[in-house]
Amino acid sequence: MEEHGQLKRALIDATAGAIAGGVSRTVTSPLDVIKIRFQVQLEPTTAWALPRRNVYAPSKYTGMLQATKDIFREEGLRGFWRGNVPALLMVMPYTAIQFTVLHKFKSLMAGSSKTEDHIHLSPYLSYVSGALAGCAATIGSYPFDLIRTVLASQGEPKVYPNMRSAVFGIYKARGLGGLYAGLSPTLVEIAPYAGLQFGTYDTFKRWAMAWNRSRSSNRSSGSDNGLSSFQLFICGLASGTTAKAVCHPLDVVKKRFQVEGLERHPRYGARVEHLAYRNMLHALLRILETEGWAGLYKGIVRLS
């Protein structure tokens, strides 16, 4: 019965997470498309961060507002939802695997399937469980992630008009391994990203609960030390921002491997040529050399 309860709770968490993830993915798709366009753009967006100024060349997208206007003018409103179908399909297996593995591992470590008992796990175990869940979810859903990136980055005219043509086109050009291009940097990224996200989330929750207790101890009447919805939102926002800031360079490298060899119209600038990067380290060094350190943070935030 206890095992059945654990499975039921994991399924509930996974379903709720998948629905929330799907809604969130659809709402934020325009920002995601803009981020991807910056990440796969080889031309530097600024000259001041470059080690050598003579390699600077004009870039298609220079800022978030300018990119928004260009995409709307050239591709219409639908351009902001390029790749949203594979993104939604990715959310379901990713979230289901992630929540199931995370809940199972935490239950194993805590000796209890109750979520309230998981808060007492050490920060180390929270980081490890988050990293394992993230890696498992990534492997299970990765082809959808790659197709999403390819469709969102191609612009007009389209190389692949839909998800089906993209799958067969990539398979024909690069084989089955082409659907997993960039998996290595992704796993290197997802381990610290998921670990930081879940680990810092639990840490922020403990801090918030301690703050609630300190406030209630100064009052004559005992109040509830549980976290409010707003506090949980702040904890989630802080943990996600921390993880993204640390791991964003690896996300840029992943995107470059995913679109390797993809044909694009010349107005979008240089493309990532086939075998442009030998491995993850070479990609990082190459981006630093030609685009400066700011190149590793393309798409993280740029409002001008």
SEMITI-707231 format. One record per residue (C-alpha): residue in three letters; x, y, z. Coordinates in Angstrom, 1 decimal, padded with zeros to 4 digits, m for minus. Layout:
<recs>
<"ALA", <X, Y, Z>>,
...
</recs>
This chain:
<recs>
<"MET", <000.0, 000.0, 000.0>>,
<"GLU", <002.8, 002.4, 000.8>>,
<"GLU", <004.5, 001.7, m002.6>>,
<"HIS", <001.1, 002.3, m004.3>>,
<"GLY", <000.8, 005.6, m002.4>>,
<"GLN", <004.3, 006.7, m003.5>>,
<"LEU", <003.5, 005.9, m007.1>>,
<"LYS", <000.2, 007.7, m006.9>>,
<"ARG", <001.8, 010.8, m005.5>>,
<"ALA", <004.5, 010.7, m008.1>>,
<"LEU", <001.9, 010.5, m010.9>>,
<"ILE", <m000.1, 013.4, m009.4>>,
<"ASP", <003.1, 015.5, m009.2>>,
<"ALA", <004.1, 014.6, m012.7>>,
<"THR", <000.7, 015.3, m014.2>>,
<"ALA", <000.4, 018.7, m012.4>>,
<"GLY", <004.0, 019.5, m013.5>>,
<"ALA", <003.3, 018.6, m017.1>>,
<"ILE", <000.2, 020.7, m017.3>>,
<"ALA", <001.9, 023.7, m015.6>>,
<"GLY", <004.9, 023.2, m017.8>>,
<"GLY", <002.8, 023.1, m021.0>>,
<"VAL", <001.0, 026.3, m020.1>>,
<"SER", <004.2, 028.0, m019.1>>,
<"ARG", <006.0, 026.9, m022.3>>,
<"THR", <003.2, 028.2, m024.5>>,
<"VAL", <003.0, 031.6, m022.7>>,
<"THR", <006.8, 032.1, m022.8>>,
<"SER", <007.4, 030.8, m026.3>>,
<"PRO", <008.0, 034.2, m027.8>>,
<"LEU", <010.8, 034.8, m025.3>>,
<"ASP", <012.2, 031.4, m025.9>>,
<"VAL", <012.3, 031.9, m029.7>>,
<"ILE", <014.1, 035.2, m029.2>>,
<"LYS", <016.6, 033.6, m026.9>>,
<"ILE", <017.3, 030.8, m029.4>>,
<"ARG", <017.8, 033.3, m032.2>>,
<"PHE", <020.5, 035.1, m030.1>>,
<"GLN", <022.1, 031.8, m029.0>>,
<"VAL", <022.6, 030.5, m032.6>>,
<"GLN", <023.7, 033.9, m034.0>>,
<"LEU", <027.5, 033.7, m034.5>>,
<"GLU", <028.1, 037.4, m035.0>>,
<"PRO", <028.8, 039.3, m031.7>>,
<"THR", <026.1, 041.6, m030.5>>,
<"THR", <028.6, 044.0, m029.0>>,
<"ALA", <032.2, 044.9, m029.7>>,
<"TRP", <033.3, 045.9, m026.2>>,
<"ALA", <033.4, 042.4, m024.8>>,
<"LEU", <035.6, 041.1, m027.7>>,
<"PRO", <039.2, 040.1, m027.1>>,
<"ARG", <040.0, 041.3, m030.6>>,
<"ARG", <037.9, 044.2, m032.0>>,
<"ASN", <038.8, 043.4, m035.7>>,
<"VAL", <036.5, 040.3, m035.6>>,
<"TYR", <033.4, 042.4, m035.0>>,
<"ALA", <030.7, 042.1, m037.7>>,
<"PRO", <027.1, 043.4, m037.8>>,
<"SER", <024.6, 041.0, m036.3>>,
<"LYS", <021.0, 040.4, m037.3>>,
<"TYR", <019.7, 040.8, m033.8>>,
<"THR", <021.2, 043.4, m031.4>>,
<"GLY", <018.5, 043.6, m028.7>>,
<"MET", <015.3, 042.1, m027.5>>,
<"LEU", <013.0, 044.9, m028.7>>,
<"GLN", <014.7, 045.0, m032.1>>,
<"ALA", <014.5, 041.2, m032.4>>,
<"THR", <010.8, 041.3, m031.5>>,
<"LYS", <010.1, 043.9, m034.2>>,
<"ASP", <012.1, 042.0, m036.9>>,
<"ILE", <010.6, 038.6, m036.2>>,
<"PHE", <007.1, 040.1, m036.3>>,
<"ARG", <007.7, 042.0, m039.5>>,
<"GLU", <009.4, 039.1, m041.3>>,
<"GLU", <007.5, 036.1, m040.0>>,
<"GLY", <004.3, 037.4, m038.4>>,
<"LEU", <002.8, 036.6, m035.1>>,
<"ARG", <003.2, 032.8, m035.7>>,
<"GLY", <006.9, 033.3, m035.8>>,
<"PHE", <007.0, 033.6, m032.0>>,
<"TRP", <005.6, 030.2, m031.6>>,
<"ARG", <008.0, 028.4, m033.9>>,
<"GLY", <008.8, 025.0, m032.4>>,
<"ASN", <006.1, 025.2, m029.8>>,
<"VAL", <004.6, 021.8, m030.7>>,
<"PRO", <007.8, 019.8, m030.1>>,
<"ALA", <008.3, 021.9, m027.0>>,
<"LEU", <004.9, 020.9, m025.6>>,
<"LEU", <005.6, 017.2, m026.5>>,
<"MET", <008.9, 017.6, m024.7>>,
<"VAL", <007.3, 018.9, m021.5>>,
<"MET", <005.2, 015.7, m021.0>>,
<"PRO", <008.0, 013.0, m020.9>>,
<"TYR", <010.5, 015.5, m019.3>>,
<"THR", <008.2, 016.5, m016.5>>,
<"ALA", <006.9, 012.9, m015.9>>,
<"ILE", <010.4, 011.4, m015.7>>,
<"GLN", <011.8, 014.3, m013.7>>,
<"PHE", <009.1, 014.3, m011.0>>,
<"THR", <009.0, 010.5, m010.8>>,
<"VAL", <012.7, 010.1, m010.4>>,
<"LEU", <012.9, 013.0, m008.0>>,
<"HIS", <010.1, 011.8, m005.8>>,
<"LYS", <011.4, 008.2, m005.9>>,
<"PHE", <014.9, 009.2, m004.9>>,
<"LYS", <013.9, 011.6, m002.2>>,
<"SER", <011.5, 008.9, m000.8>>,
<"LEU", <014.3, 006.4, m000.8>>,
<"MET", <016.7, 008.8, 001.0>>,
<"ALA", <014.1, 010.1, 003.5>>,
<"GLY", <012.5, 006.7, 004.2>>,
<"SER", <009.1, 008.2, 003.6>>,
<"SER", <006.9, 009.1, 000.6>>,
<"LYS", <005.5, 012.1, 002.3>>,
<"THR", <006.6, 015.4, 000.7>>,
<"GLU", <006.8, 017.2, 004.0>>,
<"ASP", <009.4, 014.7, 005.2>>,
<"HIS", <011.6, 015.5, 002.1>>,
<"ILE", <012.3, 019.0, 003.4>>,
<"HIS", <014.5, 017.5, 006.1>>,
<"LEU", <016.9, 016.0, 003.6>>,
<"SER", <020.4, 017.5, 003.6>>,
<"PRO", <021.2, 020.1, 000.9>>,
<"TYR", <023.7, 017.6, m000.6>>,
<"LEU", <021.0, 015.0, m001.2>>,
<"SER", <018.7, 017.7, m002.6>>,
<"TYR", <021.3, 018.7, m005.1>>,
<"VAL", <022.1, 015.0, m006.1>>,
<"SER", <018.4, 014.0, m006.4>>,
<"GLY", <017.7, 017.1, m008.6>>,
<"ALA", <020.7, 016.3, m010.8>>,
<"LEU", <019.8, 012.7, m011.3>>,
<"ALA", <016.2, 013.6, m012.1>>,
<"GLY", <017.3, 016.2, m014.6>>,
<"CYS", <019.6, 013.9, m016.4>>,
<"ALA", <017.1, 011.1, m016.7>>,
<"ALA", <014.4, 013.5, m018.0>>,
<"THR", <016.8, 015.0, m020.5>>,
<"ILE", <017.8, 011.7, m022.1>>,
<"GLY", <014.1, 010.7, m022.3>>,
<"SER", <012.9, 013.8, m024.1>>,
<"TYR", <016.0, 015.2, m025.9>>,
<"PRO", <014.9, 014.7, m029.5>>,
<"PHE", <011.9, 017.0, m028.9>>,
<"ASP", <014.3, 019.6, m027.5>>,
<"LEU", <016.5, 019.4, m030.6>>,
<"ILE", <013.6, 019.7, m033.0>>,
<"ARG", <012.2, 022.6, m031.0>>,
<"THR", <015.5, 024.4, m031.4>>,
<"VAL", <015.8, 023.7, m035.1>>,
<"LEU", <012.3, 024.9, m035.9>>,
<"ALA", <012.6, 028.0, m033.7>>,
<"SER", <016.0, 029.1, m035.1>>,
<"GLN", <015.5, 028.7, m038.9>>,
<"GLY", <013.5, 031.9, m039.7>>,
<"GLU", <012.2, 032.5, m043.2>>,
<"PRO", <012.2, 030.9, m045.6>>,
<"LYS", <011.8, 027.7, m043.7>>,
<"VAL", <014.2, 024.8, m044.1>>,
<"TYR", <011.7, 022.4, m042.4>>,
<"PRO", <008.0, 023.4, m042.7>>,
<"ASN", <006.9, 021.2, m039.8>>,
<"MET", <008.1, 018.8, m037.1>>,
<"ARG", <007.7, 015.7, m039.3>>,
<"SER", <009.9, 017.1, m042.1>>,
<"ALA", <012.5, 018.2, m039.5>>,
<"VAL", <012.7, 014.7, m038.0>>,
<"PHE", <013.2, 012.9, m041.3>>,
<"GLY", <015.5, 015.7, m042.6>>,
<"ILE", <017.8, 015.5, m039.7>>,
<"TYR", <017.7, 011.7, m039.6>>,
<"LYS", <018.6, 011.6, m043.4>>,
<"ALA", <021.4, 014.1, m043.0>>,
<"ARG", <023.0, 013.0, m039.7>>,
<"GLY", <021.4, 009.7, m038.8>>,
<"LEU", <019.9, 008.7, m035.5>>,
<"GLY", <022.8, 010.4, m033.7>>,
<"GLY", <021.7, 013.7, m035.3>>,
<"LEU", <018.6, 013.7, m033.1>>,
<"TYR", <020.9, 013.6, m030.0>>,
<"ALA", <023.4, 016.2, m031.2>>,
<"GLY", <024.5, 018.3, m028.3>>,
<"LEU", <023.5, 015.8, m025.7>>,
<"SER", <026.9, 015.7, m024.0>>,
<"PRO", <027.0, 019.5, m023.1>>,
<"THR", <023.3, 019.2, m022.2>>,
<"LEU", <024.0, 016.5, m019.6>>,
<"VAL", <026.9, 018.5, m018.3>>,
<"GLU", <024.6, 021.5, m018.1>>,
<"ILE", <021.5, 019.7, m016.7>>,
<"ALA", <023.4, 018.1, m013.8>>,
<"PRO", <024.5, 021.3, m012.1>>,
<"TYR", <021.3, 023.2, m013.4>>,
<"ALA", <018.8, 020.7, m012.0>>,
<"GLY", <021.0, 020.2, m008.9>>,
<"LEU", <021.2, 024.0, m008.3>>,
<"GLN", <017.5, 024.5, m009.1>>,
<"PHE", <016.2, 021.9, m006.7>>,
<"GLY", <019.0, 022.2, m004.1>>,
<"THR", <018.7, 026.0, m003.9>>,
<"TYR", <014.9, 025.8, m003.9>>,
<"ASP", <015.0, 023.5, m000.8>>,
<"THR", <017.6, 025.9, 000.7>>,
<"PHE", <015.5, 029.0, 000.1>>,
<"LYS", <012.4, 027.2, 001.5>>,
<"ARG", <014.3, 026.3, 004.7>>,
<"TRP", <015.4, 030.0, 005.0>>,
<"ALA", <011.8, 031.2, 004.5>>,
<"MET", <010.5, 028.7, 007.0>>,
<"ALA", <013.1, 029.8, 009.5>>,
<"TRP", <012.2, 033.5, 008.9>>,
<"ASN", <008.5, 032.6, 009.5>>,
<"ARG", <009.4, 030.9, 012.8>>,
<"SER", <011.4, 033.9, 013.9>>,
<"ARG", <008.5, 036.2, 013.1>>,
<"SER", <006.0, 034.0, 014.9>>,
<"SER", <008.2, 033.7, 018.0>>,
<"ASN", <008.0, 037.5, 018.4>>,
<"ARG", <004.2, 037.4, 018.6>>,
<"SER", <002.1, 036.4, 021.5>>,
<"SER", <m000.1, 034.0, 019.5>>,
<"GLY", <001.4, 031.1, 017.7>>,
<"SER", <001.0, 031.4, 013.9>>,
<"ASP", <001.5, 029.0, 011.0>>,
<"ASN", <005.1, 028.6, 009.9>>,
<"GLY", <004.2, 027.2, 006.6>>,
<"LEU", <005.1, 029.0, 003.4>>,
<"SER", <002.6, 031.2, 001.5>>,
<"SER", <002.1, 030.9, m002.2>>,
<"PHE", <004.0, 034.1, m002.7>>,
<"GLN", <007.0, 032.8, m000.7>>,
<"LEU", <007.0, 029.6, m002.7>>,
<"PHE", <006.9, 031.7, m005.9>>,
<"ILE", <009.9, 033.8, m004.7>>,
<"CYS", <011.8, 030.6, m003.8>>,
<"GLY", <011.2, 029.1, m007.2>>,
<"LEU", <012.1, 032.3, m009.0>>,
<"ALA", <015.3, 032.7, m007.0>>,
<"SER", <016.4, 029.1, m007.5>>,
<"GLY", <015.7, 029.2, m011.2>>,
<"THR", <017.5, 032.4, m011.8>>,
<"THR", <020.6, 031.2, m009.9>>,
<"ALA", <020.7, 028.0, m011.9>>,
<"LYS", <020.3, 029.7, m015.2>>,
<"ALA", <023.0, 032.3, m014.5>>,
<"VAL", <025.5, 029.6, m013.7>>,
<"CYS", <024.7, 027.2, m016.5>>,
<"HIS", <023.7, 029.5, m019.4>>,
<"PRO", <027.0, 029.2, m021.3>>,
<"LEU", <026.5, 025.4, m021.6>>,
<"ASP", <023.0, 026.1, m023.0>>,
<"VAL", <024.5, 028.3, m025.7>>,
<"VAL", <027.0, 025.5, m026.6>>,
<"LYS", <024.1, 023.0, m026.7>>,
<"LYS", <022.2, 025.1, m029.1>>,
<"ARG", <025.2, 025.5, m031.4>>,
<"PHE", <025.6, 021.7, m031.7>>,
<"GLN", <021.8, 021.3, m032.3>>,
<"VAL", <021.8, 023.6, m035.3>>,
<"GLU", <025.1, 022.4, m036.7>>,
<"GLY", <025.0, 022.4, m040.5>>,
<"LEU", <021.4, 023.8, m040.7>>,
<"GLU", <020.9, 025.9, m043.8>>,
<"ARG", <019.5, 029.4, m043.2>>,
<"HIS", <018.9, 032.5, m045.3>>,
<"PRO", <022.0, 034.7, m045.5>>,
<"ARG", <020.2, 037.6, m043.8>>,
<"TYR", <020.4, 035.7, m040.5>>,
<"GLY", <024.2, 035.8, m040.7>>,
<"ALA", <026.7, 033.0, m040.7>>,
<"ARG", <025.5, 029.5, m039.9>>,
<"VAL", <027.2, 026.9, m037.7>>,
<"GLU", <029.1, 024.8, m040.2>>,
<"HIS", <029.2, 021.0, m040.0>>,
<"LEU", <031.9, 020.0, m037.5>>,
<"ALA", <032.6, 023.6, m036.6>>,
<"TYR", <033.2, 022.5, m033.0>>,
<"ARG", <035.2, 019.4, m032.1>>,
<"ASN", <033.8, 019.0, m028.6>>,
<"MET", <032.3, 021.0, m025.8>>,
<"LEU", <035.6, 022.6, m024.6>>,
<"HIS", <036.5, 023.6, m028.1>>,
<"ALA", <033.1, 025.2, m028.6>>,
<"LEU", <033.5, 027.2, m025.4>>,
<"LEU", <037.0, 028.4, m026.4>>,
<"ARG", <035.9, 029.2, m029.9>>,
<"ILE", <032.9, 031.3, m028.8>>,
<"LEU", <035.2, 033.2, m026.3>>,
<"GLU", <037.7, 033.9, m029.1>>,
<"THR", <035.2, 035.1, m031.7>>,
<"GLU", <032.3, 036.5, m029.7>>,
<"GLY", <033.9, 037.4, m026.4>>,
<"TRP", <032.6, 036.4, m022.9>>,
<"ALA", <029.3, 038.0, m023.7>>,
<"GLY", <028.8, 035.4, m026.4>>,
<"LEU", <028.5, 032.8, m023.7>>,
<"TYR", <025.5, 034.7, m022.3>>,
<"LYS", <023.7, 035.4, m025.5>>,
<"GLY", <019.9, 035.3, m024.9>>,
<"ILE", <020.0, 035.5, m021.2>>,
<"VAL", <018.7, 039.1, m021.1>>,
<"ARG", <019.1, 042.0, m023.6>>,
<"LEU", <016.5, 044.7, m023.7>>,
<"SER", <018.0, 047.4, m025.8>>,
</recs>
